[in-house]
Amino acid sequence: MEKIYFYHSPIGVLVLGEEDGHLTRLTYQEEITTPHVMEKTPLLDQAERQLMEYFQGERTDFELPLIPKGTAFQKMVWQALQEIPYGATVSYGEIAKKIGNPKGARAVGMANNKNPISIIIPCHRVVGADGKLVGYGGGLEKKILLLELEVKGKK
């Protein structure tokens, strides 16, 4: 059974989930509608600490055991996302080529949209073919904030 914790981050409430010692979820929550918050596990505490360091510009990558739940194709896309360097952006088409499906930019976009471990699996680093910011599950304003944070952190 997944254990849930709500983390109040600088960009809003994030829902962290753990199952069997692996992070399974990091999603956005506009407001907490659950009547209770489960107690933090050591892994969820570690995830919160690493996220704090990330938001403070002190962490550029995460060291957490992940098990994102999805299809084989989605997992392939999410693995490719984890290879995008901190502060960099790539297009959906570039990811499609990287995973051996050069005409699959739209499918990559759909997999990106289903990413269950946002920020840590950095779907915010994916942009349109023309370099413009397009779509983000947490909203474009959060995507902009995350990219700006990373650009500042690279300096």
Backbone bond lengths (Angstrom), bond angles and torsions (degrees), N, CA, C in turn:
res aa  C-N    CA-C-N  psi(-1)  N-CA   C-N-CA  omega(-1)  CA-C   N-CA-C  phi
1 M - - - 1.454 - - 1.533 109.21 -
2 E 1.312 116.08 135.63 1.466 121.48 -178.41 1.526 110.80 -74.22
3 K 1.324 115.10 134.18 1.459 121.79 175.06 1.521 106.98 -98.45
4 I 1.318 116.99 135.56 1.457 123.07 -174.48 1.525 110.05 -116.26
5 Y 1.336 114.73 143.24 1.465 121.62 174.08 1.523 108.01 -140.21
6 F 1.316 117.75 139.02 1.459 122.63 177.84 1.523 108.59 -99.91
7 Y 1.326 115.51 121.69 1.471 121.75 179.72 1.525 108.30 -109.01
8 H 1.324 116.02 124.04 1.470 121.90 178.67 1.530 108.13 -86.76
9 S 1.328 115.79 95.32 1.459 122.01 -175.88 1.533 110.45 -92.10
10 P 1.319 117.08 170.99 1.473 120.32 176.47 1.534 113.41 -63.45
11 I 1.338 118.50 -15.50 1.466 119.75 179.81 1.534 111.77 -113.30
12 G 1.307 116.97 15.52 1.460 120.51 177.59 1.518 112.24 122.12
13 V 1.321 115.13 -179.53 1.463 120.93 -178.09 1.523 109.10 -76.27
14 L 1.339 115.40 128.94 1.457 122.44 176.61 1.519 108.27 -112.74
15 V 1.311 116.03 137.27 1.460 121.33 177.74 1.523 107.00 -98.19
16 L 1.329 116.13 118.30 1.462 122.04 177.70 1.525 107.90 -103.82
17 G 1.320 116.27 136.22 1.457 120.33 179.09 1.513 111.27 -129.82
18 E 1.320 115.77 143.73 1.465 122.48 178.49 1.517 109.34 -132.45
19 E 1.312 114.25 141.25 1.460 120.42 173.53 1.520 108.00 -144.03
20 D 1.306 116.74 128.61 1.469 122.54 177.49 1.530 113.22 51.93
21 G 1.334 116.33 41.82 1.462 120.21 175.30 1.520 115.33 77.50
22 H 1.339 117.85 14.92 1.463 122.13 179.14 1.525 109.79 -130.15
23 L 1.325 116.18 144.51 1.452 120.57 174.29 1.524 108.55 -72.78
24 T 1.321 117.16 126.82 1.459 122.18 -177.68 1.517 112.85 -115.46
25 R 1.330 115.99 -13.47 1.457 118.90 -174.35 1.516 111.50 -152.41
26 L 1.315 115.33 138.74 1.458 123.77 165.38 1.524 104.58 -149.80
27 T 1.317 115.03 97.21 1.453 121.15 -176.01 1.524 109.47 -127.61
28 Y 1.322 115.62 166.69 1.462 121.81 179.26 1.520 110.13 -89.54
29 Q 1.313 115.57 142.99 1.468 122.35 177.64 1.518 106.47 -134.30
30 E 1.305 116.77 118.43 1.463 119.71 -178.83 1.531 111.46 -66.91
31 E 1.300 116.97 -43.85 1.459 119.99 174.63 1.521 108.91 -146.50
32 I 1.303 114.94 150.99 1.461 119.45 -177.44 1.521 108.29 -80.35
33 T 1.332 116.01 117.86 1.463 120.39 -178.97 1.520 111.65 -107.29
34 T 1.325 116.87 -7.12 1.458 121.33 179.97 1.527 108.65 -77.23
35 P 1.339 117.99 139.01 1.458 119.73 -177.47 1.531 114.18 -69.75
36 H 1.339 117.66 -14.97 1.458 119.35 178.86 1.529 109.66 -148.16
37 V 1.304 116.28 160.61 1.465 122.55 176.41 1.522 106.72 -115.81
38 M 1.309 116.27 127.68 1.462 119.29 179.84 1.525 109.72 -69.38
39 E 1.284 115.70 152.92 1.459 121.89 178.94 1.524 110.30 -63.39
40 K 1.328 115.50 141.36 1.462 120.95 179.05 1.517 111.55 -65.74
41 T 1.318 115.71 137.26 1.461 121.33 172.60 1.529 107.80 -90.08
42 P 1.335 118.81 165.64 1.463 119.70 176.49 1.540 112.45 -56.21
43 L 1.342 118.03 -38.59 1.461 119.96 179.37 1.532 111.17 -67.49
44 L 1.322 117.73 -42.01 1.466 120.13 178.97 1.524 110.71 -66.78
45 D 1.328 116.89 -33.44 1.463 121.07 174.51 1.529 110.21 -64.69
46 Q 1.324 116.57 -43.38 1.469 121.68 177.98 1.532 110.04 -63.40
47 A 1.327 117.87 -42.03 1.464 121.72 178.75 1.532 110.10 -62.40
48 E 1.324 116.78 -43.82 1.462 120.27 178.23 1.527 110.71 -61.29
49 R 1.319 116.96 -43.86 1.463 121.39 179.84 1.529 110.75 -61.46
50 Q 1.344 116.86 -45.07 1.461 119.81 -179.97 1.532 111.07 -66.54
51 L 1.316 117.37 -36.53 1.465 120.13 176.84 1.529 110.62 -65.29
52 M 1.333 117.76 -41.59 1.471 120.90 176.62 1.527 110.06 -57.89
53 E 1.325 116.07 -45.66 1.469 120.54 178.98 1.526 110.79 -62.14
54 Y 1.317 117.18 -40.07 1.461 122.01 177.38 1.536 109.74 -60.82
55 F 1.328 117.24 -50.20 1.461 120.71 -178.18 1.530 112.46 -65.84
56 Q 1.330 117.45 -24.35 1.462 121.26 177.00 1.527 111.70 -86.59
57 G 1.332 117.20 0.50 1.458 121.64 179.27 1.511 113.68 78.34
58 E 1.336 117.23 16.87 1.463 121.48 -176.95 1.530 112.70 -101.31
59 R 1.319 118.51 -6.94 1.467 122.07 -177.97 1.522 108.94 -132.69
60 T 1.342 115.25 132.95 1.461 120.03 179.57 1.528 112.72 -111.22
61 D 1.316 117.03 -12.00 1.462 120.22 174.93 1.521 108.89 -148.15
62 F 1.303 115.35 162.68 1.456 121.29 -174.53 1.520 110.33 -111.08
63 E 1.316 115.76 145.90 1.462 122.46 179.06 1.522 108.10 -122.20
64 L 1.317 114.47 76.97 1.457 121.23 -177.32 1.523 109.02 -136.60
65 P 1.331 118.06 142.64 1.462 119.87 175.28 1.534 109.57 -73.98
66 L 1.315 116.13 124.35 1.466 121.57 -176.39 1.520 111.35 -115.42
67 I 1.314 115.38 142.79 1.465 121.27 167.61 1.533 106.76 -138.68
68 P 1.341 115.28 86.71 1.460 117.33 176.02 1.526 109.63 -74.66
69 K 1.305 116.54 136.80 1.466 120.74 -178.99 1.522 109.49 -94.83
70 G 1.344 115.18 123.62 1.454 120.20 179.85 1.517 110.63 -178.45
71 T 1.332 115.38 -173.50 1.460 121.13 178.98 1.526 110.08 -75.54
72 A 1.306 116.79 168.16 1.461 121.22 177.36 1.526 110.46 -59.41
73 F 1.331 117.51 -41.67 1.464 120.74 178.81 1.527 110.74 -63.59
74 Q 1.330 117.22 -46.83 1.461 120.36 178.92 1.521 111.20 -58.37
75 K 1.323 116.86 -43.69 1.465 120.67 179.91 1.523 111.24 -62.98
76 M 1.338 117.36 -35.66 1.456 121.03 177.64 1.545 109.90 -64.94
77 V 1.323 116.20 -42.73 1.467 120.74 177.61 1.523 109.83 -63.83
78 W 1.327 117.15 -46.42 1.462 120.81 -177.49 1.524 111.35 -63.48
79 Q 1.326 117.17 -34.57 1.465 120.60 175.78 1.529 109.64 -64.44
80 A 1.327 116.92 -42.45 1.468 120.63 178.68 1.529 110.81 -64.31
81 L 1.324 117.78 -35.73 1.464 121.00 178.23 1.526 110.95 -61.69
82 Q 1.326 116.04 -36.39 1.464 119.83 -178.06 1.524 112.23 -68.76
83 E 1.309 116.66 -12.78 1.460 120.77 178.99 1.525 112.85 -92.82
84 I 1.334 118.00 -3.45 1.465 121.24 177.05 1.526 107.25 -74.62
85 P 1.338 117.74 123.28 1.464 119.64 -178.18 1.532 112.70 -63.08
86 Y 1.304 114.75 149.71 1.470 123.16 174.67 1.524 108.94 -52.21
87 G 1.324 116.77 130.92 1.456 121.46 176.60 1.518 114.73 81.69
88 A 1.325 117.95 -1.31 1.463 121.46 179.96 1.522 109.50 -103.95
89 T 1.331 116.18 163.86 1.454 121.19 173.32 1.524 108.58 -132.24
90 V 1.318 115.51 151.72 1.467 122.54 174.44 1.524 107.50 -137.06
91 S 1.320 116.24 162.18 1.463 119.81 -179.93 1.526 110.58 -90.73
92 Y 1.322 114.69 164.25 1.463 120.76 175.52 1.525 109.43 -59.41
93 G 1.331 116.22 -39.34 1.462 120.95 179.11 1.513 112.68 -63.40
94 E 1.325 117.10 -38.32 1.468 120.61 178.05 1.524 110.90 -64.47
95 I 1.325 116.56 -40.45 1.463 120.07 177.30 1.528 109.07 -64.55
96 A 1.335 116.92 -43.40 1.467 120.92 179.89 1.530 110.46 -58.03
97 K 1.324 117.25 -44.04 1.478 120.62 178.31 1.520 110.45 -64.13
98 K 1.318 115.97 -42.08 1.468 120.39 -177.62 1.531 111.88 -60.30
99 I 1.322 116.76 -35.52 1.470 119.37 -178.15 1.529 111.82 -92.28
100 G 1.348 116.84 8.01 1.461 120.08 175.37 1.516 115.23 83.75
101 N 1.330 116.81 21.75 1.461 121.58 -179.92 1.532 108.37 -132.48
102 P 1.345 118.04 69.49 1.463 121.54 -170.42 1.528 115.54 -58.05
103 K 1.307 118.48 -21.51 1.470 120.56 178.78 1.526 111.57 -99.86
104 G 1.320 116.67 12.49 1.455 120.94 -173.44 1.511 116.04 -99.87
105 A 1.335 118.09 27.09 1.469 119.75 -177.97 1.527 111.93 -57.91
106 R 1.323 117.33 -41.16 1.467 120.21 -179.39 1.535 110.51 -66.05
107 A 1.333 116.95 -40.93 1.469 120.51 178.11 1.531 110.53 -64.94
108 V 1.334 116.85 -36.82 1.466 121.01 175.94 1.524 109.41 -62.54
109 G 1.334 116.64 -41.09 1.463 120.42 177.90 1.516 111.95 -61.07
110 M 1.326 116.55 -40.26 1.463 120.37 178.70 1.531 111.14 -67.01
111 A 1.334 116.62 -40.36 1.467 120.15 177.31 1.527 110.17 -65.43
112 N 1.333 116.02 -39.79 1.462 121.28 177.61 1.529 109.55 -57.92
113 N 1.326 115.69 -43.27 1.452 121.74 -178.62 1.528 112.32 -64.36
114 K 1.317 117.77 -25.39 1.467 122.19 -178.92 1.531 112.91 -95.13
115 N 1.326 117.11 4.78 1.462 121.52 -178.60 1.530 110.30 -56.17
116 P 1.338 118.24 116.39 1.460 120.09 -177.26 1.535 114.31 -85.86
117 I 1.342 116.61 -6.99 1.475 119.22 -177.24 1.532 108.18 -128.56
118 S 1.320 114.51 67.33 1.455 122.01 -178.20 1.533 110.87 -58.02
119 I 1.299 116.59 160.10 1.469 126.58 -179.47 1.520 110.63 70.03
120 I 1.331 117.99 -57.89 1.466 120.82 -179.36 1.530 109.90 -68.99
121 I 1.327 117.33 -42.26 1.461 121.86 166.15 1.524 103.13 -96.48
122 P 1.339 117.04 98.94 1.471 122.30 -161.76 1.525 116.70 -76.05
123 C 1.324 116.31 70.98 1.462 120.63 178.13 1.536 111.15 -67.61
124 H 1.325 117.61 -17.29 1.463 120.54 177.95 1.535 111.75 -68.51
125 R 1.317 117.89 -13.89 1.466 122.08 -179.41 1.530 112.85 -87.46
126 V 1.324 117.43 4.47 1.460 120.89 -179.22 1.532 109.19 -102.11
127 V 1.339 115.08 131.62 1.462 122.08 -175.97 1.525 109.90 -126.76
128 G 1.320 115.82 171.23 1.454 120.96 177.38 1.522 111.29 -68.36
129 A 1.332 116.16 168.24 1.468 122.36 -177.97 1.525 111.76 -59.07
130 D 1.330 116.90 -29.65 1.460 121.02 -179.46 1.530 112.51 -90.14
131 G 1.331 116.87 6.50 1.458 121.43 179.50 1.517 114.34 86.62
132 K 1.329 117.02 -2.46 1.464 120.41 -179.55 1.522 110.70 -78.54
133 L 1.317 114.61 150.80 1.463 120.69 177.63 1.517 108.97 -76.25
134 V 1.307 115.37 125.30 1.461 120.96 178.49 1.519 108.68 -133.33
135 G 1.299 115.77 146.01 1.446 124.04 174.04 1.517 118.20 36.65
136 Y 1.316 114.80 136.58 1.462 121.83 173.17 1.513 106.73 -162.99
137 G 1.316 116.51 130.74 1.456 121.47 -177.09 1.517 113.90 -55.06
138 G 1.307 117.60 -32.60 1.459 121.42 179.83 1.511 112.84 -88.26
139 G 1.338 117.06 -1.52 1.462 121.80 -176.89 1.523 110.79 100.09
140 L 1.324 115.68 146.64 1.467 120.10 -177.14 1.523 113.01 -60.46
141 E 1.342 117.40 -32.03 1.466 119.12 -179.95 1.528 110.83 -62.52
142 K 1.323 117.84 -36.87 1.470 120.64 177.86 1.532 110.50 -71.50
143 K 1.317 117.15 -38.37 1.465 121.33 177.38 1.524 109.40 -59.85
144 I 1.330 116.79 -44.85 1.468 121.58 178.70 1.525 109.98 -61.23
145 L 1.330 117.40 -46.24 1.468 120.94 -179.75 1.530 111.40 -60.23
146 L 1.337 117.01 -43.16 1.470 120.20 -179.88 1.530 111.19 -65.37
147 L 1.323 116.96 -43.62 1.470 119.62 179.51 1.519 111.47 -66.25
148 E 1.332 117.50 -40.26 1.466 120.78 176.66 1.519 111.42 -63.37
149 L 1.324 116.92 -41.23 1.456 122.09 177.16 1.525 110.47 -57.51
150 E 1.326 116.12 -44.79 1.455 120.42 -177.90 1.525 112.03 -70.90
151 V 1.311 118.23 -35.83 1.461 120.54 177.46 1.525 109.96 -63.72
152 K 1.350 116.26 -42.99 1.473 120.21 177.11 1.516 111.35 -64.01
153 G 1.349 116.71 -38.85 1.457 121.37 -178.69 1.508 113.62 -67.47
154 K 1.337 117.59 -23.47 1.467 121.06 -179.81 1.535 112.35 -76.71
155 K 1.335 116.01 -20.10 1.476 119.97 -176.59 1.502 112.58 -76.86
